[in-house]
Amino acid sequence: MTSKSIIYAVLLARGGSKRLPGKNIRDFAGIPLIGWSIKAALDSGKIDRVFVSTDDETIAKVAVEQGAEVPFLRPTELALDETSSMDSLLHFLNE
């Protein structure tokens, strides 16, 4: 008997964009920008659960509305311009 692997996706979305404030929640063709990534992951047929790592409560709310899970907010110090994606991902996995 073979067991099915469970596949999770983790999307990183910080709230402090300087060039386009609020870009992750801006409407793009009727869906918030982050919603497109969530939808693509869920519609792939390969990903079982989609998580979003964010420091922003509004992004978290929109992500949940779009079908993702946001179990906690990322600390502000892991949402700076110079913060690496790897550091943010490792924080999420360690939580």
C-alpha positions, 0 to 999 in steps of 0.5 A: 500500500502506498501513501500519498504525499501531502504537499504544502505551499508557502507564499511570502508576502510582506506588507512594506512595499515601497514602490507599490504600497499594498501591492499584494492586496490590490485588485488585479482583474477582479482578484487581489494580486496574492489571490492569483498565487493562492488560486494557482496553487490550489488549482494545480491539483498538486498542492494540498494546503497553501500557507501565507507568511506575512507581517501584515494583518490586512494581507493575512485577512485577504489571504484567508478570504482567498483560501490560504491559511495564515496561522500567525504573523511574521515578526516585523524584523523578518519583513524588511527590504534586506530580509532574505526569503530563506530567513522568512521561510525558515521562520515559518517552518520553525514555528 
